Structure formats: structure tokens, C-alpha cells
Amino acid sequence: MKLSNLEYFVEVATEGSFTKASQKLFISQPTLSRRIQELEVELGVELFIRTNHGLVLSNAGEQFLTEANDVLKQVEHLSHMFDQQEASEKGTQLLRIGYLPNFNMRKMYDLLEHFKVDHPNIKFLLKQDTPMNLTDGLTNGQYDVVFNLATYFQHNEPIEKIPFIQNRLQIAVPIHHPLSRKKQVDFADLSQETFILLERQQSPIVVDYVVSQFIHYGFNVKANSYVKDLDAGLAKVSVGEGLAFLYSGMNDGSLEDKYHIKIIDLKNDDTDQTIVAAFDKENKNEYLRELVSDE
């Protein structure tokens, strides 16, 4: 197995793109693609899943990435073990980061970009995941740090949580809906409405909380349809198919104009919907606490 192929694999995995990786490695994209294919043939597994939206690691690829990075770190250590200067910063360090889909995560990207300036040896492996998978992945070591809703860590003592993005539940209504003139609405105002909900596996906290609140006010939620992402839900709101719940953290300020809708705060939302940066206190990665404390 060629060490260069391992280096190429790690670069593609962390960049999430053959184009970006080939530019950083100063090799042609066809050459890089061929070298990754060689590695896949040698291992007998598919390391990447090619989709219309880009490139993601397969399950085998995720396992191999950790081992490959460890091998490269050890080789780097051996090549500098007789240097007079400290070489601890020379080897590539990998941070595996999980984060929520649908949310406006510009603040996270700004944080990572700033951290990278001071630590050029750091590579980030970024992956979107459901809230439950982010929590489980942090516990089982799949992720080093996750950006997730605080409610998913309520009874998880080994996890350190640092508030990252303030967040609250909101409702999206068609622009000419009677509720669109209000600055806030209560669940009691929604008894006669029909809703478009995110599929429960995407955001069980939202779905369960909404259902429980409707029951509390004495009526059942009337769901017109279920969608996999926020864009699909808001598109349905815009054409009058129902109302949709969303978090303020999903809104980058453009959603009302983009979908020709009105977004309104919900009253009496007393659950902790903050997005936190969370990591396992027992994780030995030396950069974790420094990363989240930079926020």
C-alpha cells in the first residue's frame, strides 16, 4: 500500500471534493481519482459514495480514515524523531465534526476557518447528521465534537456543552395568512391549522414537542404532509399547503423573501433549544477544548 495513496485519500475525505483536493495536492483530478480507485481495489471496499450533491465517506471510508490518519501521523513522527526542535505540531491532526442539517451554520464555519489559521496542521472532517445520531456518535467516538441541540444532552454527564447559537421555535405561514400580521402566536392560536412537519427521524425533538403542546391545549396536530428538509417544507408553505415549524437558527435572514412567507415567534416556548458545541470530557484530542473555547 502506497503512503501517497493514504495522503491522497485523507485529503479528498477532509475536503469532500476531488477538485479541491487535487488543487491542494498539485496533481490532476483524473490522476487523483485513479489513485483513490487503486486504493479501493486494494482494500476491496468502496471508500466514497458519489452523489449528485457531492462526495461522502462510506461506512468503510469513515473507519479507514481514522486508521489512515494515525498511520500518517506515525510516519511523520518517525521522520522527525531526531530533529532538535519539537515536531508535535508538524503532523496532520484530524478533528471529526458533526453538525445539524437545515441550520444556518455560518458561525461554525467562521470558527473553523479562524482556528485553521493558527493551526494549519489541522484537518476537519465535517458531516451533517440527525440530532440523535450526533449524540450517539459523540458517545461512541464517531465524532470529536458536535454542534447539536442542548436538549439531546440533558442526561449525559460525560459530555461538556458550551452554548454556541441561541435558538427558539418559530412558525412559518403564507404571506397573506391571517396570522401573518402577528409578532407572536400561541399554540392555542393554531387549533384550526394544517401543518407540514419534518420527518420525525430528522428532528424528533421538534415533532414530539409540537405534538405534546397540541395535546396540552386539547387538540391533535393535523399534519398535511411530512418532508425531509426545511426547503421542501417552506416551499409547501409558500403555496398555501399548510404551516411549518422551524428554528430561528435555521433562518439566515433570507427565508421570508426567498419563499414569500412570514416567520413568527411562538409564545411559551420554555424548552432549551440552544445549539451547543459538545465534546466528551474523556476525549484525549488536545485541540478540542481550545477549539470550542475560541468561540
MARMAR-110906 format. One record per residue (C-alpha): x, y, z; residue in three letters. Coordinates in steps of 0.1 Angstrom, whole numbers, plus 5000, padded with zeros to 4 digits. Layout:
# MARMAR-110906
XYZALA
...
END
This chain:
# MARMAR-110906
500050005000MET
501550344990LYS
501750615016LEU
501050864989SER
497650704983ASN
496850735020LEU
497751105019GLU
495551154988TYR
492650975005PHE
492851185037VAL
492951505016GLU
489951404995VAL
488051295026ALA
488651615045THR
488051845015GLU
484951645004GLY
485851714968SER
488351574942PHE
488651914927THR
489652094959LYS
491951804969ALA
493751794936SER
494352174937GLN
495852144972LYS
497951834962LEU
499051994929PHE
498051694909ILE
495451644882SER
491951544891GLN
492051234869PRO
495251124885THR
493851174920LEU
490750984911SER
492750694897ARG
494950674928ARG
491850664950ILE
490350384928GLN
493650194932GLU
493250214970LEU
489650104968GLU
490549804947VAL
493449714970GLU
491149725001LEU
488249564983GLY
485749834996VAL
484150154984GLU
485650445004LEU
483450714989PHE
479850744979ILE
479450974949ARG
476151154949THR
474551434929ASN
475251674958HIS
478951574962GLY
481151324978LEU
480651155012VAL
482650885030LEU
481150535031SER
481050355065ASN
484250175055ALA
485750505044GLY
485050655078GLU
486750365096GLN
489650375072PHE
490150755076LEU
490950725113THR
493450445108GLU
495050615077ALA
495450945096ASN
497050755125ASP
499550585102VAL
500450925085LEU
500951085120LYS
503250805130GLN
505250835098VAL
505551205103GLU
506751135139HIS
509450895127LEU
510651135100SER
511251405127HIS
512151195157MET
515851305156PHE
515051675149ASP
516351915175GLN
513052105175GLN
509751995188GLU
507851815160ALA
504451775177SER
502852045156GLU
504151905123LYS
501951605118GLY
498351635105THR
495751635132GLN
492151525123LEU
489151665141LEU
485851485132ARG
482951735135ILE
479251655133GLY
476651925128TYR
472951975122LEU
471451995087PRO
469052265078ASN
470552515102PHE
472552835093ASN
476052715105MET
477953015092ARG
479253085127LYS
480652725129MET
482452775096TYR
483853105107ASP
485152945139LEU
486852665120LEU
488452895095GLU
489853115123HIS
491152815141PHE
492852685110LYS
494853005106VAL
496652935139ASP
496752555134HIS
497552485097PRO
498252125106ASN
494552065115ILE
492151905091LYS
488451895097PHE
486151605087LEU
482651765085LEU
479451565084LYS
475751655087GLN
473751425109ASP
470451395127THR
470351525163PRO
470051165178MET
472951045156ASN
475151335166LEU
474551255203THR
475250885198ASP
478250955176GLY
479851165202LEU
479350895228THR
480750615206ASN
483750805193GLY
482550875158GLN
482851245164TYR
485251455184ASP
482851755186VAL
479351815175VAL
477052115171PHE
473751995183ASN
470652095203LEU
471152115240ALA
468051915247THR
469751595234TYR
472351605261PHE
470151665292GLN
471251345310HIS
474651295295ASN
477151375323GLU
480451295305PRO
479651545278ILE
480751905281GLU
478452155265LYS
479252515255ILE
476452745243PRO
477052825207PHE
473952965189ILE
470853105206GLN
467752935191ASN
464052935195ARG
460952765179LEU
459152965152GLN
456252915128ILE
456252985090ALA
452953105075VAL
451953215040PRO
452453585034ILE
448753665033HIS
447653425061HIS
445653595089PRO
448453515115LEU
451053685094SER
450154025110ARG
451053905145LYS
454553935160LYS
453953625182GLN
451553345183VAL
450553085209ASP
449952725203PHE
446352795212ALA
446053015180ASP
446952715158LEU
444052475166SER
442452505132GLN
445652505111GLU
447152225090THR
450852165092PHE
453852045072ILE
456251865096LEU
459851755092LEU
460051375093GLU
460551265128ARG
463951105123GLN
465251445111GLN
464151625142SER
462251425168PRO
462551695194ILE
460551935172VAL
457951685162VAL
457451545198ASP
457451885213TYR
454852015189VAL
452651715193VAL
452851745231SER
451952105230GLN
448952045209PHE
447751775233ILE
448352015262HIS
445952265245TYR
443351995239GLY
443651925202PHE
445551705178ASN
448051825153VAL
446751805117LYS
449751715095ALA
449151765058ASN
452551615048SER
456051525061TYR
459251655044VAL
462951565047LYS
464351915048ASP
463452275056LEU
463452385019ASP
460752135010ALA
458652245039GLY
458852615033LEU
458152574996ALA
454952405006LYS
454152685030VAL
454652945002SER
451952784980VAL
449452755009GLY
449652385017GLU
450052445054GLY
452152605082LEU
455652475092ALA
457652485124PHE
461352585122LEU
464052705145TYR
465353065144SER
468852915140GLY
467752795105MET
467053145093ASN
469953335077ASP
467653635072GLY
466753545037SER
463953295041LEU
460953525042GLU
461953695009ASP
463053364993LYS
459853184999TYR
457453485002HIS
456353375037ILE
456153525072LYS
458153385101ILE
456653445136ILE
457953365171ASP
456053115193LEU
455053225228LYS
455553005259ASN
458452805244ASP
460252715276ASP
462352425264THR
466152475259ASP
466652495222GLN
470152635223THR
472652485199ILE
475752385218VAL
479352275209ALA
479651945227ALA
482551705233PHE
483351405255ASP
485451515285LYS
487451195282GLU
488451265246ASN
492251305246LYS
492451525215ASN
494551815226GLU
492752065203TYR
489152015214LEU
488952255243ARG
490952515225GLU
488652495195LEU
485452545214VAL
486952805238SER
487853015208ASP
484153085202GLU
END
